[in-house]
Amino acid sequence: MHENRTTYPKRKAQMFQQLQELPKKYKVMAVIKMTKVRSTQILPLRKTLKGQVEFVCVKDKVAIKAIEQLDVPGIKDMIGELKGQIMFMFTDMSPFKLNVLLSKNKIMMAARGGDIASIDILVPAKNTGIAPGPMLTEFKEAGIPTKIDQGTIWIAKDSTPVEAGGVINEKLAALLGKLDIKPVEAGISLFTALEDGLKYSESEMVIDVEKIRNEFAQAHQEAISLSIEAAYITAENVSQILAKAAQSARSVSVESGFMTDETKEQILQKADAQAKGVAGQAKDYTPS
């Protein structure tokens, strides 16, 4: 029969202590599920966000035990989201901004069997440096043409064994690894986050930056057009409003025959055209 545990590994005790302190120190606590995340994704992320974000990677049981003891608004609502290996990110940055930064920090990674190709996989013609043998069969099964030259396998011509969106089988994944070809784009996104007592789900934190930028640009243009029509002067539209007013004044001047230095030529041209029109009608007039 096992006795109740009274001591814990130093590393686990340290993570427990961090989860007790950091939620009180920062405005935002975000969670990433580590199920499909590789260590090669985390290392550059830590470097990029150094000084802005603190990371704690821990298993659910330790996290739940630490959070249950905290008196932080909304934090107990997070307990149901903590399953398996997870990574906490503590920051004063908005979870929306953090998620955008995460989406920008994608890397290309080596493939595993069953992965989906993020790009067309191009295998360039070159000397692989691999000695002939069983590897020839692997190249053949992948549809990559080869030849033997100077005691090594050469790829005869550029080939694309899998296009973007296609599934990479286990054998091809191993072959691409030997050729140092990384066809899988990997990124990380937040699973859930807590900010000032308010909990956000994964879908609520996804922002289409380009779409929002275009919507703001359109709204800005519509606002300028409306202000010009209403003659509501601002620093941005004053030149356009004055230009529109000047054009309207010129049109009124021409239509009314009120001569100015700017409009006299147009008025005279209009009068001449009207006179010629009347003369033409008089010439063609036949009394009944």
HELIX and SHEET records of a PDB file:
HELIX    1   1 LYS A   10  LYS A   25  1                                  16    
HELIX    2   2 SER A   39  THR A   48  1                                  10    
HELIX    3   3 ASP A   60  ILE A   67  1                                   8    
HELIX    4   4 ILE A   75  GLU A   81  5                                   7    
HELIX    5   5 PRO A   95  LYS A  104  1                                  10    
HELIX    6   6 MET A  135  GLU A  141  1                                   7    
HELIX    7   7 GLU A  170  LYS A  178  1                                   9    
HELIX    8   8 SER A  203  MET A  205  5                                   3    
HELIX    9   9 VAL A  209  GLU A  229  1                                  21    
HELIX   10  10 VAL A  238  SER A  256  1                                  19    
HELIX   11  11 LYS A  264  LYS A  283  1                                  20    
SHEET    1   A 5 VAL A  53  LYS A  59  0                                        
SHEET    2   A 5 GLN A  85  THR A  91 -1                                        
SHEET    3   A 5 VAL A  28  LYS A  33 -1                                        
SHEET    4   A 5 THR A 192  GLU A 195 -1                                        
SHEET    5   A 5 LEU A 198  SER A 201 -1                                        
SHEET    1   B 2 ILE A 107  MET A 109  0                                        
SHEET    2   B 2 VAL A 184  ALA A 186 -1                                        
SHEET    1   C 3 LYS A 126  ASN A 127  0                                        
SHEET    2   C 3 THR A 152  ILE A 155 -1                                        
SHEET    3   C 3 THR A 146  ASP A 149 -1                                        
END                                                                             
